[in-house]
Amino acid sequence: YQRRVHGVAVLFYIQQAILFVIPVAVQRGKTKIQAPTLYPRDSEIKKNSLTDEQVNSYMRAQRVHQNNVEFLTIFLPIFLLAGLGSPFTYSLLMFGLVVWPLGLGT
């Protein structure tokens, strides 16, 4: 039973990492903002002829991803400990980790 719970923990982490990278990749494709640029400068916005809406959509997607990366440094150790001790607590933490950044993107 414990091995199954840990497998689910790993799968949730992978799913969550992918969930917040995809919108950034889509926005990079639409706006032609190349990595490793996190936030485009005015010159890049002008060069790519981006509208305010395109820039705002990219910034929202990037900020959700960035917040997730920053939050994981605190959350991941707690997340792993909860998965070891209580699957129910783990599931509550996982729900919060997935839902919280989605609100940032709106």
DSSP file (Angstrom, degrees, kcal/mol; ACC not computed):
  #  RESIDUE AA STRUCTURE BP1 BP2  ACC     N-H-->O    O-->H-N    N-H-->O    O-->H-N    TCO  KAPPA ALPHA  PHI   PSI    X-CA   Y-CA   Z-CA
    1    1 A Y     >        0   0    0      0, 0.0     4,-2.1     0, 0.0     5,-0.2   0.000 360.0 360.0 360.0 -45.4    0.0    0.0    0.0
    2    2 A Q  H  >  +     0   0    0      1,-0.2     4,-2.4     2,-0.2     5,-0.2   0.892 360.0  53.3 -62.8 -39.5    2.8    2.5    0.9
    3    3 A R  H  > S+     0   0    0      1,-0.2     4,-2.3     2,-0.2    -1,-0.2   0.891 108.3  50.7 -62.9 -38.0    4.6    1.9   -2.4
    4    4 A R  H  > S+     0   0    0      2,-0.2     4,-2.3     1,-0.2    -1,-0.2   0.909 109.3  50.6 -65.0 -41.5    1.4    2.6   -4.3
    5    5 A V  H  X S+     0   0    0     -4,-2.1     4,-2.1     1,-0.2    -2,-0.2   0.906 111.1  48.5 -62.9 -41.6    1.0    5.9   -2.4
    6    6 A H  H  X S+     0   0    0     -4,-2.4     4,-2.2     2,-0.2    -1,-0.2   0.877 109.6  52.5 -67.9 -35.7    4.5    6.9   -3.1
    7    7 A G  H  X S+     0   0    0     -4,-2.3     4,-2.3     1,-0.2    -2,-0.2   0.904 109.5  49.0 -63.3 -40.7    4.1    6.0   -6.8
    8    8 A V  H  X S+     0   0    0     -4,-2.3     4,-2.7     2,-0.2    -2,-0.2   0.883 108.4  54.8 -64.7 -38.5    1.0    8.2   -6.8
    9    9 A A  H  X S+     0   0    0     -4,-2.1     4,-2.0     2,-0.2    -2,-0.2   0.921 109.8  46.0 -60.9 -44.5    3.0   11.0   -5.2
   10   10 A V  H  X S+     0   0    0     -4,-2.2     4,-2.4     2,-0.2    -2,-0.2   0.917 112.8  50.0 -65.5 -43.3    5.6   10.9   -7.9
   11   11 A L  H  X S+     0   0    0     -4,-2.3     4,-2.7     1,-0.2    -2,-0.2   0.897 110.1  50.6 -63.3 -40.3    3.0   10.8  -10.6
   12   12 A F  H  X S+     0   0    0     -4,-2.7     4,-2.7     2,-0.2    -1,-0.2   0.903 110.0  50.6 -62.9 -40.7    1.2   13.8   -9.1
   13   13 A Y  H  X S+     0   0    0     -4,-2.0     4,-2.4     2,-0.2    -2,-0.2   0.932 112.4  45.8 -63.5 -45.0    4.4   15.7   -9.0
   14   14 A I  H  X S+     0   0    0     -4,-2.4     4,-2.3     2,-0.2     5,-0.2   0.924 113.9  49.4 -63.5 -44.3    5.2   15.0  -12.6
   15   15 A Q  H  X S+     0   0    0     -4,-2.7     4,-2.5     1,-0.2    -2,-0.2   0.910 112.0  48.4 -60.2 -42.9    1.7   15.9  -13.7
   16   16 A Q  H  X S+     0   0    0     -4,-2.7     4,-1.3     2,-0.2    -1,-0.2   0.887 109.7  51.5 -68.0 -39.4    1.8   19.1  -11.7
   17   17 A A  H  X S+     0   0    0     -4,-2.4     4,-0.7     1,-0.2     3,-0.2   0.918 114.4  43.7 -63.1 -43.1    5.2   20.1  -13.2
   18   18 A I  H >X S+     0   0    0     -4,-2.3     4,-2.1     1,-0.2     3,-0.8   0.890 106.1  62.7 -67.7 -39.8    3.9   19.5  -16.7
   19   19 A L  H 3< S+     0   0    0     -4,-2.5    -1,-0.2     1,-0.3    -2,-0.2   0.836 110.1  38.5 -56.1 -36.3    0.6   21.2  -16.0
   20   20 A F  H 3< S+     0   0    0     -4,-1.3     4,-0.4    -3,-0.2    -1,-0.3   0.550 113.0  55.0 -96.9  -7.6    2.3   24.6  -15.4
   21   21 A V  H <X S+     0   0    0     -3,-0.8     4,-2.3    -4,-0.7     3,-0.3   0.810  95.7  66.2 -88.9 -34.7    4.9   24.3  -18.1
   22   22 A I  H  X S+     0   0    0     -4,-2.1     4,-2.6     1,-0.2     5,-0.2   0.908  98.0  51.1 -57.5 -47.9    2.5   23.8  -21.0
   23   23 A P  H  > S+     0   0    0      0, 0.0     4,-2.4     0, 0.0    -1,-0.2   0.875 111.0  49.8 -60.2 -34.5    0.9   27.2  -20.8
   24   24 A V  H  > S+     0   0    0     -4,-0.4     4,-2.6    -3,-0.3    -2,-0.2   0.926 111.1  48.7 -67.5 -43.5    4.3   28.9  -20.9
   25   25 A A  H  X S+     0   0    0     -4,-2.3     4,-2.0     2,-0.2    -1,-0.2   0.907 112.0  49.1 -62.4 -41.6    5.4   26.8  -23.9
   26   26 A V  H  X S+     0   0    0     -4,-2.6     4,-2.1     1,-0.2    -1,-0.2   0.934 113.0  46.8 -62.7 -46.3    2.1   27.7  -25.7
   27   27 A Q  H  X S+     0   0    0     -4,-2.4     4,-2.6     1,-0.2     6,-0.3   0.870 109.3  54.3 -66.2 -36.3    2.6   31.4  -25.0
   28   28 A R  H  X>S+     0   0    0     -4,-2.6     4,-1.9     1,-0.2     5,-0.6   0.908 109.3  49.1 -62.2 -40.5    6.2   31.3  -26.1
   29   29 A G  H  <5S+     0   0    0     -4,-2.0    -2,-0.2     1,-0.2    -1,-0.2   0.900 114.1  44.8 -64.3 -40.9    5.1   29.8  -29.4
   30   30 A K  H  <5S+     0   0    0     -4,-2.1    -2,-0.2     1,-0.2    -1,-0.2   0.876 124.2  32.7 -71.0 -38.1    2.4   32.4  -29.9
   31   31 A T  H  <5S-     0   0    0     -4,-2.6    -2,-0.2    -5,-0.2    -1,-0.2   0.580  97.1-130.9 -98.0 -10.8    4.6   35.4  -28.9
   32   32 A K  T  <5 +     0   0    0     -4,-1.9     2,-0.7     1,-0.3    -3,-0.2   0.775  50.5 155.3  61.8  28.3    8.0   34.2  -30.2
   33   33 A I      < -     0   0    0     -5,-0.6    -1,-0.3    -6,-0.3     2,-0.2  -0.795  35.0-143.4 -84.5 116.7    9.6   35.0  -26.8
   34   34 A Q    >   -     0   0    0     -2,-0.7     3,-1.6    -3,-0.1    -5,-0.0  -0.555  22.4 -81.6 -88.2 144.8   12.5   32.7  -26.7
   35   35 A A  T 3  S+     0   0    0      1,-0.3     3,-0.1    -2,-0.2    -1,-0.1  -0.483 107.7  41.2 -66.5 148.1   13.9   31.0  -23.6
   36   36 A P  T 3  S+     0   0    0      0, 0.0    -1,-0.3     0, 0.0     2,-0.2  -0.918  91.3 102.9 -93.3  15.8   15.7   31.9  -21.3
   37   37 A T    <   +     0   0    0     -3,-1.6    -4,-0.0     1,-0.2     0, 0.0  -0.428  42.6 179.9 -62.1 122.5   13.9   35.2  -21.3
   38   38 A L  S    S+     0   0    0      1,-0.3    -1,-0.2    -2,-0.2    24,-0.1   0.894  74.9  16.8 -86.9 -48.7   11.4   35.2  -18.4
   39   39 A Y  S    S-     0   0    0     23,-0.0    -1,-0.3     0, 0.0     2,-0.0  -0.986  87.3-124.5-129.7 121.9   10.0   38.6  -18.9
   40   40 A P        -     0   0    0      0, 0.0     2,-0.1     0, 0.0    -7,-0.0  -0.303  19.4-128.5 -70.6 146.1   10.4   40.4  -22.3
   41   41 A R     >  -     0   0    0      1,-0.1     4,-2.2    -2,-0.0     3,-0.4  -0.421  30.6-102.5 -82.5 165.6   11.9   43.8  -22.6
   42   42 A D  H  > S+     0   0    0      1,-0.2     4,-2.5     2,-0.2     5,-0.2   0.867 122.4  56.3 -57.5 -37.3   10.2   46.6  -24.4
   43   43 A S  H  > S+     0   0    0      1,-0.2     4,-2.5     2,-0.2    -1,-0.2   0.882 108.3  46.6 -64.6 -37.5   12.5   46.2  -27.4
   44   44 A E  H  > S+     0   0    0     -3,-0.4     4,-2.1     2,-0.2    -1,-0.2   0.880 111.4  51.5 -71.7 -37.5   11.5   42.5  -27.7
   45   45 A I  H  <>S+     0   0    0     -4,-2.2     5,-2.3     2,-0.2     4,-0.3   0.921 114.2  44.0 -62.4 -43.9    7.8   43.4  -27.4
   46   46 A K  H ><5S+     0   0    0     -4,-2.5     3,-1.1     3,-0.2    -2,-0.2   0.911 111.5  53.2 -68.1 -42.9    8.3   45.9  -30.2
   47   47 A K  H 3<5S+     0   0    0     -4,-2.5    -2,-0.2     1,-0.3    -1,-0.2   0.882 114.4  41.7 -60.9 -39.6   10.4   43.6  -32.4
   48   48 A N  T 3<5S-     0   0    0     -4,-2.1    -1,-0.3    -5,-0.1    -2,-0.2   0.408 107.1-127.9 -88.9   2.5    7.7   40.9  -32.2
   49   49 A S  T < 5 +     0   0    0     -3,-1.1     2,-0.3    -4,-0.3    -3,-0.2   0.920  43.2 179.2  51.7  51.5    4.9   43.4  -32.7
   50   50 A L      < -     0   0    0     -5,-2.3    -1,-0.2    -6,-0.1     2,-0.1  -0.628  22.2-134.6 -88.4 141.2    3.1   42.1  -29.6
   51   51 A T     >  -     0   0    0     -2,-0.3     4,-2.3     1,-0.1     5,-0.2  -0.407  28.7-106.6 -82.6 166.6   -0.2   43.5  -28.4
   52   52 A D  H  > S+     0   0    0      1,-0.2     4,-2.7     2,-0.2     5,-0.2   0.886 121.8  53.5 -60.2 -38.5   -0.9   44.3  -24.7
   53   53 A E  H  > S+     0   0    0      2,-0.2     4,-2.5     1,-0.2    -1,-0.2   0.900 108.3  48.8 -65.4 -41.0   -3.2   41.3  -24.5
   54   54 A Q  H  > S+     0   0    0      2,-0.2     4,-2.3     1,-0.2    -1,-0.2   0.919 113.2  47.2 -64.1 -43.0   -0.5   39.0  -25.9
   55   55 A V  H  X S+     0   0    0     -4,-2.3     4,-2.8     1,-0.2    -2,-0.2   0.925 113.0  48.9 -64.0 -44.3    2.1   40.3  -23.4
   56   56 A N  H  X S+     0   0    0     -4,-2.7     4,-2.4     2,-0.2    -2,-0.2   0.892 110.5  50.6 -64.3 -39.7   -0.3   40.0  -20.5
   57   57 A S  H  X S+     0   0    0     -4,-2.5     4,-2.1     2,-0.2    -1,-0.2   0.919 113.1  45.9 -63.6 -43.4   -1.2   36.4  -21.5
   58   58 A Y  H  X S+     0   0    0     -4,-2.3     4,-2.8     1,-0.2     5,-0.2   0.935 112.2  51.0 -63.7 -45.4    2.4   35.5  -21.6
   59   59 A M  H  X S+     0   0    0     -4,-2.8     4,-2.7     1,-0.2    -2,-0.2   0.892 109.6  50.4 -61.6 -40.7    3.2   37.2  -18.3
   60   60 A R  H  X S+     0   0    0     -4,-2.4     4,-2.3     2,-0.2    -1,-0.2   0.942 112.8  45.7 -62.7 -47.1    0.3   35.5  -16.5
   61   61 A A  H  X S+     0   0    0     -4,-2.1     4,-1.9     1,-0.2   -37,-0.3   0.919 115.5  47.1 -62.5 -43.3    1.5   32.0  -17.8
   62   62 A Q  H  X S+     0   0    0     -4,-2.8     4,-2.8     1,-0.2    -1,-0.2   0.896 111.4  50.6 -65.9 -40.2    5.1   32.8  -16.9
   63   63 A R  H  X S+     0   0    0     -4,-2.7     4,-3.0    -5,-0.2     5,-0.2   0.881 107.9  52.7 -68.8 -37.3    4.2   34.1  -13.4
   64   64 A V  H  X S+     0   0    0     -4,-2.3     4,-2.1     2,-0.2    -1,-0.2   0.944 113.4  44.6 -59.9 -46.8    2.1   31.0  -12.6
   65   65 A H  H  X S+     0   0    0     -4,-1.9     4,-2.3     2,-0.2    -2,-0.2   0.926 114.4  48.5 -63.1 -44.9    5.0   28.8  -13.5
   66   66 A Q  H  X S+     0   0    0     -4,-2.8     4,-2.6     1,-0.2     5,-0.2   0.911 110.7  50.4 -63.6 -43.1    7.5   31.0  -11.7
   67   67 A N  H  X S+     0   0    0     -4,-3.0     4,-2.7     1,-0.2    -1,-0.2   0.902 109.8  51.9 -60.6 -40.2    5.4   31.1   -8.5
   68   68 A N  H  X S+     0   0    0     -4,-2.1     4,-1.9    -5,-0.2    -2,-0.2   0.925 110.1  47.6 -62.2 -45.0    5.1   27.3   -8.7
   69   69 A V  H  X S+     0   0    0     -4,-2.3     4,-0.7     1,-0.2    -2,-0.2   0.922 114.9  46.1 -62.7 -44.4    8.9   26.9   -8.9
   70   70 A E  H >< S+     0   0    0     -4,-2.6     3,-0.6     1,-0.2     4,-0.4   0.895 113.0  49.8 -64.7 -40.3    9.4   29.3   -6.0
   71   71 A F  H >X S+     0   0    0     -4,-2.7     4,-2.7     1,-0.2     3,-1.1   0.808  98.4  67.7 -70.1 -30.7    6.7   27.7   -3.9
   72   72 A L  H 3X S+     0   0    0     -4,-1.9     4,-2.6     1,-0.3    -1,-0.2   0.792  87.3  66.8 -63.4 -28.4    8.1   24.2   -4.4
   73   73 A T  H << S+     0   0    0     -4,-0.7    -1,-0.3    -3,-0.6    -2,-0.2   0.827 115.8  28.1 -63.7 -29.2   11.3   24.9   -2.4
   74   74 A I  H <> S+     0   0    0     -3,-1.1     4,-0.9    -4,-0.4    -2,-0.2   0.825 125.7  46.1 -92.9 -41.5    9.1   25.2    0.7
   75   75 A F  H  X S+     0   0    0     -4,-2.7     4,-3.2     1,-0.2     5,-0.2   0.864  98.0  67.2 -75.7 -37.8    6.3   22.9   -0.3
   76   76 A L  H  X S+     0   0    0     -4,-2.6     4,-2.7     1,-0.2     5,-0.2   0.889 100.5  47.7 -58.9 -45.5    8.1   19.9   -1.6
   77   77 A P  H  > S+     0   0    0      0, 0.0     4,-2.1     0, 0.0    -1,-0.2   0.923 116.7  44.6 -61.1 -40.1    9.7   18.8    1.7
   78   78 A I  H  X S+     0   0    0     -4,-0.9     4,-2.5     2,-0.2    -2,-0.2   0.914 112.5  53.3 -65.3 -41.8    6.3   19.1    3.4
   79   79 A F  H  X S+     0   0    0     -4,-3.2     4,-1.9     1,-0.2    -1,-0.2   0.908 110.1  46.1 -58.0 -47.4    4.7   17.4    0.5
   80   80 A L  H  X S+     0   0    0     -4,-2.7     4,-1.6     2,-0.2    -1,-0.2   0.899 112.3  50.3 -67.6 -40.9    7.0   14.4    0.7
   81   81 A L  H  X S+     0   0    0     -4,-2.1     4,-1.9    -5,-0.2     5,-0.2   0.900 109.9  50.8 -63.8 -40.2    6.7   14.1    4.5
   82   82 A A  H  X S+     0   0    0     -4,-2.5     4,-2.7     1,-0.2     8,-0.5   0.888 108.0  53.0 -64.7 -38.5    2.9   14.2    4.3
   83   83 A G  H  < S+     0   0    0     -4,-1.9    -1,-0.2     1,-0.2    -2,-0.2   0.837 109.6  49.1 -65.9 -32.2    3.0   11.4    1.6
   84   84 A L  H  < S+     0   0    0     -4,-1.6    -1,-0.2    -5,-0.1    -2,-0.2   0.875 122.5  31.5 -72.2 -37.4    5.1    9.2    3.9
   85   85 A G  H  < S+     0   0    0     -4,-1.9    -2,-0.2     1,-0.3    -3,-0.2   0.922 128.8  10.1 -90.3 -47.9    2.8    9.7    6.9
   86   86 A S     X  -     0   0    0     -4,-2.7     4,-2.4    -5,-0.2    -1,-0.3  -0.924  47.3-160.9-143.7 111.8   -0.7   10.2    5.7
   87   87 A P  H  > S+     0   0    0      0, 0.0     4,-2.4     0, 0.0     5,-0.1   0.843  97.8  55.2 -58.4 -33.7   -2.2    9.7    2.2
   88   88 A F  H  > S+     0   0    0      2,-0.2     4,-1.9     1,-0.2     5,-0.2   0.939 108.7  45.9 -66.3 -46.1   -5.2   11.8    3.2
   89   89 A T  H  > S+     0   0    0      1,-0.2     4,-2.4     2,-0.2     5,-0.2   0.909 112.0  53.6 -61.5 -41.3   -3.0   14.7    4.2
   90   90 A Y  H  X S+     0   0    0     -4,-2.4     4,-2.7    -8,-0.5    -2,-0.2   0.921 106.5  51.1 -58.4 -45.4   -1.0   14.3    1.1
   91   91 A S  H  X S+     0   0    0     -4,-2.4     4,-2.2     1,-0.2    -1,-0.2   0.878 109.6  50.2 -64.3 -36.9   -4.1   14.4   -1.1
   92   92 A L  H  X S+     0   0    0     -4,-1.9     4,-2.1     2,-0.2    -1,-0.2   0.920 112.3  47.0 -65.2 -43.2   -5.2   17.7    0.6
   93   93 A L  H  X S+     0   0    0     -4,-2.4     4,-2.4     2,-0.2    -2,-0.2   0.901 111.3  51.9 -64.5 -40.6   -1.8   19.3    0.0
   94   94 A M  H  X S+     0   0    0     -4,-2.7     4,-2.0     2,-0.2     5,-0.2   0.912 107.9  51.7 -62.8 -42.3   -1.8   18.1   -3.6
   95   95 A F  H  X S+     0   0    0     -4,-2.2     4,-2.5     1,-0.2     5,-0.3   0.929 111.3  47.4 -59.3 -46.0   -5.2   19.6   -4.2
   96   96 A G  H  X S+     0   0    0     -4,-2.1     4,-2.2     1,-0.2    -1,-0.2   0.885 109.8  53.0 -63.2 -39.2   -4.0   22.9   -2.8
   97   97 A L  H  < S+     0   0    0     -4,-2.4    -1,-0.2     1,-0.2    -2,-0.2   0.847 114.7  41.2 -66.6 -34.0   -0.8   22.9   -4.8
   98   98 A V  H  X S+     0   0    0     -4,-2.0     4,-0.8    -5,-0.2    -2,-0.2   0.894 119.2  42.5 -80.3 -41.4   -2.7   22.3   -8.1
   99   99 A V  H  X S+     0   0    0     -4,-2.5     4,-1.3    -5,-0.2    -2,-0.2   0.876 104.0  64.0 -76.4 -38.6   -5.6   24.7   -7.4
  100  100 A W  H >X S+     0   0    0     -4,-2.2     4,-0.7    -5,-0.3     3,-0.6   0.920 105.2  42.5 -56.8 -51.9   -3.7   27.7   -6.0
  101  101 A P  H >> S+     0   0    0      0, 0.0     4,-1.0     0, 0.0     3,-0.6   0.814 105.0  65.3 -68.2 -26.8   -1.6   28.5   -9.1
  102  102 A L  H >< S+     0   0    0     -4,-0.8     3,-0.5     1,-0.3     4,-0.2   0.869  98.5  54.6 -61.4 -33.9   -4.5   28.1  -11.4
  103  103 A G  H X< S+     0   0    0     -4,-1.3     3,-0.9    -3,-0.6    -1,-0.3   0.789 100.8  60.1 -67.4 -27.3   -6.1   31.1   -9.7
  104  104 A L  H << S+     0   0    0     -4,-0.7    -1,-0.2    -3,-0.6    -2,-0.2   0.784  97.1  60.5 -69.8 -26.5   -3.0   33.1  -10.5
  105  105 A G  T <<        0   0    0     -4,-1.0    -1,-0.2    -3,-0.5    -2,-0.2   0.527 360.0 360.0 -81.0  -5.2   -3.5   32.6  -14.2
  106  106 A T    <         0   0    0     -3,-0.9    -1,-0.2    -4,-0.2    -2,-0.1   0.475 360.0 360.0 -94.3 360.0   -6.9   34.3  -14.3
